[in-house]
């Protein structure tokens, strides 16, 4: 007897989320999008988000790990685990920063660079799967709406950061 295939159909909207239908829709779509990313990039040996780190390194060249943590808005321990995992897979390497021997740089390896064409193709495939038969005008409208939502959320984040009192100096 075989198990029924696991369905990734639409996630039901909980009644408690009725006050936030846009946010609820974004969460549901994001969940499905991440599942698709996981499926596509698993074939390359990448976990979700690692392709973004590689793309950033391809565009910028070697970066300090602390700068990567800031760019990806994560803590240094999480970025360190990500870099270690990618280093074990052979996609990135760490080396000393020649301008500051105390700091390390993270850079793509040849194996990481070799993934570029495949990552670009999978990113195109993801876009096709995500937008399906959506007409170009609707895609453009969606992009404008998402940019608007992003600006709103950035403004809220910035206002919250500005409203926080400065952290007490731990060394004082």
Backbone as CSV, one residue per row, in Angstrom:
resi,resn,N_x,N_y,N_z,CA_x,CA_y,CA_z,C_x,C_y,C_z
1,UNK,0.839,-1.177,0.000,0.000,0.000,0.000,0.886,1.243,0.000
2,UNK,0.675,2.130,-0.947,1.491,3.332,-1.044,0.776,4.507,-0.409
3,UNK,1.563,5.422,0.105,0.993,6.613,0.729,0.500,7.566,-0.353
4,UNK,-0.527,8.293,-0.021,-1.057,9.295,-0.959,-0.019,10.388,-1.141
5,UNK,0.106,10.939,-2.356,1.078,12.009,-2.564,0.720,13.210,-1.698
6,UNK,1.771,13.860,-1.196,1.582,15.022,-0.338,1.174,16.204,-1.205
7,UNK,0.034,16.796,-0.921,-0.469,17.912,-1.700,0.071,19.228,-1.148
8,UNK,0.467,20.096,-2.031,0.919,21.426,-1.633,-0.094,22.437,-2.159
9,UNK,-1.351,22.077,-2.028,-2.424,22.953,-2.489,-2.489,24.193,-1.611
10,UNK,-3.358,25.065,-1.980,-3.555,26.316,-1.278,-3.754,26.070,0.218
11,UNK,-3.035,26.829,1.018,-3.154,26.741,2.466,-4.400,27.524,2.862
12,UNK,-5.260,26.939,3.689,-6.468,27.667,4.074,-6.134,28.906,4.896
13,UNK,-6.967,29.929,4.760,-6.783,31.158,5.533,-7.467,31.001,6.882
14,UNK,-6.726,31.118,7.972,-7.358,31.020,9.284,-8.243,32.233,9.546
15,UNK,-9.318,32.017,10.251,-10.225,33.125,10.544,-9.546,34.205,11.373
16,UNK,-8.568,33.836,12.186,-7.862,34.825,12.999,-7.061,35.805,12.144
17,UNK,-6.819,35.472,10.875,-6.063,36.344,9.983,-6.980,37.228,9.140
18,UNK,-8.270,37.219,9.428,-9.229,37.985,8.627,-8.913,39.483,8.603
19,UNK,-8.271,39.991,9.633,-7.914,41.411,9.669,-6.703,41.746,8.823
20,UNK,-6.062,40.754,8.250,-4.864,40.991,7.443,-4.843,40.142,6.198
21,UNK,-5.812,40.309,5.291,-5.871,39.432,4.117,-4.654,39.546,3.196
22,UNK,-4.080,40.740,3.051,-2.896,40.898,2.196,-1.712,40.186,2.836
23,UNK,-1.506,40.408,4.120,-0.400,39.753,4.830,-0.565,38.244,4.801
24,UNK,-1.782,37.776,4.992,-2.041,36.343,4.962,-1.733,35.760,3.591
25,UNK,-2.154,36.454,2.547,-1.872,35.989,1.185,-0.369,35.956,0.927
26,UNK,0.350,36.983,1.421,1.803,37.017,1.230,2.474,35.839,1.932
27,UNK,2.026,35.514,3.125,2.601,34.386,3.862,2.359,33.086,3.102
28,UNK,1.145,32.903,2.610,0.829,31.662,1.885,1.654,31.555,0.601
29,UNK,1.734,32.643,-0.151,2.491,32.626,-1.403,3.978,32.420,-1.118
30,UNK,4.481,33.093,-0.102,5.895,32.944,0.261,6.210,31.505,0.639
31,UNK,5.329,30.876,1.392,5.527,29.476,1.786,5.659,28.585,0.563
32,UNK,4.735,28.738,-0.379,4.775,27.926,-1.593,6.006,28.249,-2.448
33,UNK,6.375,29.518,-2.488,7.545,29.945,-3.259,8.811,29.314,-2.687
34,UNK,8.937,29.330,-1.371,10.118,28.734,-0.732,10.155,27.226,-0.961
35,UNK,9.004,26.578,-0.927,8.976,25.144,-1.231,9.500,24.894,-2.643
36,UNK,9.100,25.721,-3.587,9.566,25.558,-4.973,11.066,25.830,-5.073
37,UNK,11.534,26.871,-4.398,12.976,27.176,-4.381,13.739,25.972,-3.844
38,UNK,13.249,25.408,-2.753,13.906,24.250,-2.143,14.010,23.104,-3.144
39,UNK,12.916,22.842,-3.878,12.912,21.761,-4.867,13.913,22.033,-5.989
40,UNK,13.904,23.236,-6.514,14.761,23.554,-7.658,16.243,23.539,-7.297
41,UNK,16.594,24.183,-6.197,18.009,24.359,-5.888,18.627,23.172,-5.170
42,UNK,17.792,22.275,-4.667,18.300,21.038,-4.050,19.123,20.249,-5.072
43,UNK,18.689,20.283,-6.343,19.396,19.557,-7.400,20.844,20.027,-7.555
44,UNK,21.112,21.286,-7.178,22.469,21.835,-7.278,23.246,21.692,-5.972
45,UNK,22.584,21.167,-4.943,23.236,21.053,-3.644,23.160,22.332,-2.836
46,UNK,22.214,23.213,-3.182,22.051,24.482,-2.474,20.777,24.466,-1.639
47,UNK,20.844,25.112,-0.495,19.675,25.312,0.358,19.089,26.689,0.033
48,UNK,17.793,26.908,0.318,17.194,28.212,0.026,18.007,29.362,0.626
49,UNK,18.245,30.356,-0.170,19.004,31.528,0.251,20.467,31.455,-0.125
50,UNK,21.004,30.243,-0.262,22.414,30.126,-0.622,22.667,30.624,-2.040
51,UNK,21.674,30.444,-2.917,21.847,30.961,-4.279,21.923,32.480,-4.257
52,UNK,21.202,33.110,-3.321,21.244,34.573,-3.205,22.624,35.032,-2.741
53,UNK,23.218,34.289,-1.817,24.558,34.614,-1.346,25.559,34.473,-2.488
54,UNK,25.454,33.391,-3.259,26.355,33.230,-4.408,26.159,34.358,-5.412
55,UNK,24.904,34.698,-5.717,24.648,35.781,-6.677,25.263,37.088,-6.185
56,UNK,25.160,37.347,-4.889,25.750,38.565,-4.318,27.269,38.545,-4.481
57,UNK,27.886,37.410,-4.186,29.346,37.312,-4.334,29.765,37.437,-5.799
58,UNK,28.979,36.885,-6.713,29.304,37.018,-8.138,29.276,38.486,-8.553
59,UNK,28.327,39.235,-8.011,28.192,40.649,-8.372,29.214,41.540,-7.688
60,UNK,29.570,41.223,-6.436,30.405,42.134,-5.655,31.836,41.672,-5.476
61,UNK,32.088,40.379,-5.670,33.404,39.843,-5.367,33.506,39.523,-3.886
62,UNK,34.709,39.230,-3.403,34.894,38.834,-2.006,34.327,39.870,-1.037
63,UNK,33.705,39.367,0.021,33.077,40.224,1.022,33.429,39.733,2.413
64,UNK,33.495,40.669,3.355,33.661,40.278,4.752,32.393,39.568,5.208
65,UNK,32.569,38.568,6.033,31.420,37.810,6.526,30.468,38.719,7.300
66,UNK,31.011,39.666,8.062,30.156,40.601,8.812,29.344,41.471,7.863
67,UNK,29.920,41.849,6.732,29.182,42.644,5.743,28.074,41.811,5.102
68,UNK,28.364,40.533,4.866,27.331,39.638,4.324,26.169,39.505,5.300
69,UNK,26.482,39.380,6.582,25.420,39.289,7.586,24.560,40.546,7.557
70,UNK,25.176,41.704,7.390,24.416,42.960,7.334,23.568,43.024,6.069
71,UNK,24.146,42.653,4.922,23.411,42.691,3.658,22.192,41.783,3.711
72,UNK,22.348,40.601,4.306,21.260,39.626,4.355,20.437,39.731,5.640
73,UNK,20.712,40.773,6.436,19.951,41.068,7.645,19.812,39.832,8.541
74,UNK,20.966,39.256,8.851,20.995,38.089,9.724,22.098,38.286,10.750
75,UNK,22.114,37.461,11.755,23.161,37.581,12.764,24.428,36.885,12.278
76,UNK,25.531,37.218,12.922,26.819,36.684,12.471,26.894,35.164,12.626
77,UNK,26.262,34.615,13.667,26.303,33.160,13.859,25.570,32.441,12.717
78,UNK,24.423,32.966,12.306,23.675,32.347,11.194,24.457,32.439,9.896
79,UNK,25.075,33.591,9.650,25.867,33.738,8.429,27.072,32.814,8.480
80,UNK,27.665,32.670,9.641,28.812,31.774,9.778,28.418,30.336,9.449
81,UNK,27.251,29.893,9.936,26.791,28.532,9.628,26.534,28.371,8.128
82,UNK,25.938,29.382,7.515,25.671,29.318,6.077,26.977,29.226,5.300
83,UNK,27.935,30.072,5.637,29.223,30.071,4.941,29.939,28.735,5.169
84,UNK,29.908,28.222,6.389,30.551,26.928,6.662,29.928,25.817,5.824
85,UNK,28.608,25.800,5.748,27.915,24.771,4.960,28.303,24.892,3.479
86,UNK,28.351,26.115,2.981,28.699,26.320,1.570,30.176,26.030,1.317
87,UNK,30.997,26.277,2.323,32.429,25.975,2.222,32.631,24.457,2.151
88,UNK,31.912,23.715,3.002,32.008,22.244,2.970,31.552,21.692,1.626
89,UNK,30.574,22.352,1.011,30.078,21.914,-0.300,31.016,22.344,-1.427
90,UNK,31.982,23.213,-1.114,32.956,23.645,-2.115,32.540,24.857,-2.940
91,UNK,31.474,25.563,-2.540,30.978,26.689,-3.334,31.602,28.026,-2.958
92,UNK,32.083,28.146,-1.711,32.757,29.368,-1.273,33.992,28.984,-0.487
93,UNK,34.868,29.952,-0.297,36.030,29.758,0.570,36.241,31.046,1.356
94,UNK,36.904,30.877,2.487,37.268,32.029,3.307,38.770,32.215,3.218
95,UNK,39.167,33.471,3.212,40.595,33.800,3.223,40.782,35.101,3.999
96,UNK,41.990,35.360,4.408,42.308,36.585,5.146,42.158,37.795,4.233
97,UNK,41.654,38.876,4.803,41.554,40.149,4.087,42.964,40.736,4.019
98,UNK,43.511,40.943,2.813,44.879,41.454,2.728,45.037,42.854,3.330
99,UNK,43.953,43.624,3.395,44.058,44.979,3.952,43.840,45.003,5.465
100,UNK,43.356,43.897,6.033,43.136,43.805,7.474,43.242,42.336,7.865
101,UNK,44.415,41.935,8.328,44.681,40.533,8.646,43.769,39.939,9.701
102,UNK,43.073,40.792,10.472,42.156,40.279,11.496,40.827,39.853,10.895
103,UNK,40.515,40.367,9.709,39.217,40.089,9.083,39.364,39.022,8.009
104,UNK,38.274,38.327,7.771,38.247,37.318,6.717,37.316,37.735,5.599
105,UNK,37.611,37.245,4.420,36.765,37.484,3.251,36.154,36.169,2.807
106,UNK,34.943,36.246,2.298,34.254,35.101,1.724,34.183,35.347,0.234
107,UNK,34.542,34.333,-0.550,34.481,34.478,-2.004,33.985,33.181,-2.626
108,UNK,33.433,33.322,-3.816,32.988,32.153,-4.558,34.214,31.389,-5.054
109,UNK,34.095,30.078,-5.057,35.139,29.234,-5.639,34.822,29.030,-7.119
110,UNK,35.696,28.338,-7.806,35.417,27.981,-9.200,34.150,27.134,-9.290
111,UNK,33.974,26.232,-8.307,32.762,25.397,-8.295,31.519,26.264,-8.112
112,UNK,31.620,27.291,-7.272,30.501,28.210,-7.088,30.229,29.002,-8.352
113,UNK,31.310,29.477,-8.987,31.157,30.231,-10.246,30.570,29.353,-11.344
114,UNK,30.913,28.073,-11.326,30.407,27.148,-12.345,28.892,26.958,-12.255
115,UNK,28.310,27.289,-11.106,26.859,27.147,-10.936,26.075,28.312,-11.549
116,UNK,26.757,29.372,-11.933,26.057,30.593,-12.341,25.017,30.357,-13.437
117,UNK,25.377,29.684,-14.491,24.435,29.441,-15.579,23.225,28.644,-15.118
118,UNK,23.474,27.635,-14.289,22.369,26.810,-13.779,21.482,27.608,-12.824
119,UNK,22.094,28.426,-11.967,21.320,29.245,-11.034,20.463,30.239,-11.821
120,UNK,21.052,30.864,-12.833,20.280,31.811,-13.648,19.109,31.112,-14.327
121,UNK,19.337,29.903,-14.845,18.261,29.163,-15.504,17.172,28.771,-14.505
122,UNK,17.580,28.298,-13.315,16.595,27.924,-12.307,15.807,29.142,-11.827
123,UNK,16.469,30.284,-11.761,15.783,31.513,-11.369,14.728,31.881,-12.432
124,UNK,15.070,31.675,-13.695,14.110,31.899,-14.786,12.961,30.894,-14.692
125,UNK,13.282,29.642,-14.416,12.249,28.614,-14.256,11.325,28.951,-13.084
126,UNK,11.897,29.443,-11.999,11.107,29.836,-10.837,10.158,30.978,-11.201
127,UNK,10.656,31.925,-11.952,9.813,33.056,-12.396,8.658,32.557,-13.253
128,UNK,8.943,31.642,-14.159,7.900,31.081,-15.024,6.865,30.324,-14.203
129,UNK,7.321,29.520,-13.257,6.394,28.771,-12.410,5.562,29.707,-11.544
130,UNK,6.177,30.776,-11.089,5.492,31.711,-10.196,4.449,32.541,-10.931
131,UNK,4.803,33.042,-12.103,3.891,33.958,-12.795,2.984,33.250,-13.796
132,UNK,3.350,32.040,-14.203,2.496,31.269,-15.104,2.081,32.048,-16.337
133,UNK,0.785,32.081,-16.582,0.269,32.760,-17.777,-0.156,34.203,-17.490
134,UNK,0.358,34.779,-16.434,0.033,36.156,-16.087,0.475,37.094,-17.213
135,UNK,-0.407,37.930,-17.713,-0.032,38.854,-18.792,1.038,39.844,-18.326
136,UNK,1.872,40.318,-19.260,2.945,41.257,-18.894,2.455,42.486,-18.124
137,UNK,1.328,43.039,-18.496,0.818,44.225,-17.795,0.488,43.894,-16.336
138,UNK,-0.028,42.698,-16.112,-0.356,42.278,-14.753,0.923,42.039,-13.949
139,UNK,1.953,41.497,-14.597,3.247,41.305,-13.925,3.825,42.651,-13.492
140,UNK,3.766,43.632,-14.400,4.285,44.963,-14.075,3.498,45.581,-12.917
141,UNK,2.183,45.422,-12.929,1.357,45.951,-11.842,1.710,45.255,-10.522
142,UNK,1.927,43.950,-10.589,2.316,43.202,-9.392,3.658,43.702,-8.865
143,UNK,4.627,43.900,-9.754,5.935,44.406,-9.330,5.812,45.781,-8.675
144,UNK,4.983,46.655,-9.239,4.776,47.978,-8.632,4.137,47.841,-7.250
145,UNK,3.153,46.956,-7.134,2.491,46.757,-5.839,3.451,46.175,-4.805
146,UNK,4.256,45.209,-5.215,5.231,44.627,-4.285,6.275,45.659,-3.862
147,UNK,6.715,46.508,-4.789,7.664,47.574,-4.448,7.028,48.534,-3.440
148,UNK,5.753,48.825,-3.622,5.030,49.697,-2.690,4.975,49.054,-1.296
149,UNK,4.639,47.761,-1.244,4.600,47.054,0.035,5.983,47.051,0.691
150,UNK,7.015,46.848,-0.111,8.378,46.843,0.423,8.730,48.202,1.012
151,UNK,8.395,49.287,0.300,8.662,50.634,0.827,7.929,50.855,2.150
152,UNK,6.673,50.401,2.219,5.908,50.544,3.467,6.601,49.835,4.622
153,UNK,7.020,48.600,4.388,7.642,47.818,5.454,9.012,48.374,5.844
154,UNK,9.766,48.879,4.876,11.057,49.502,5.185,10.835,50.759,6.025
155,UNK,9.822,51.543,5.682,9.526,52.756,6.445,9.170,52.417,7.893
156,UNK,8.379,51.358,8.099,8.021,50.934,9.454,9.280,50.502,10.204
157,UNK,10.124,49.701,9.549,11.374,49.247,10.188,12.250,50.433,10.566
158,UNK,12.397,51.371,9.643,13.241,52.541,9.910,12.676,53.375,11.058
159,UNK,11.351,53.556,11.080,10.725,54.331,12.157,10.938,53.644,13.502
160,UNK,10.838,52.326,13.533,11.055,51.598,14.784,12.505,51.709,15.236
161,UNK,13.430,51.648,14.285,14.855,51.782,14.640,15.142,53.184,15.172
162,UNK,14.540,54.197,14.540,14.750,55.583,14.974,14.144,55.840,16.353
163,UNK,13.065,55.128,16.690,12.377,55.343,17.957,13.055,54.637,19.123
164,UNK,13.897,53.650,18.837,14.576,52.917,19.908,15.652,53.778,20.534
165,UNK,15.756,53.701,21.852,16.854,54.450,22.476,18.178,53.775,22.111
166,UNK,19.254,54.558,22.059,20.554,53.946,21.731,20.913,52.885,22.759
167,UNK,21.545,51.829,22.284,21.966,50.740,23.181,23.010,51.263,24.142
168,UNK,22.918,50.830,25.375,23.898,51.230,26.377,25.242,50.616,26.009
169,UNK,26.291,51.362,26.202,27.635,50.882,25.911,27.997,49.798,26.921
170,UNK,28.199,48.591,26.416,28.500,47.446,27.286,29.806,47.629,28.018
171,UNK,30.710,48.413,27.451,32.021,48.590,28.079,32.049,49.693,29.116
172,UNK,30.974,50.445,29.252,30.974,51.582,30.195,30.719,51.138,31.606
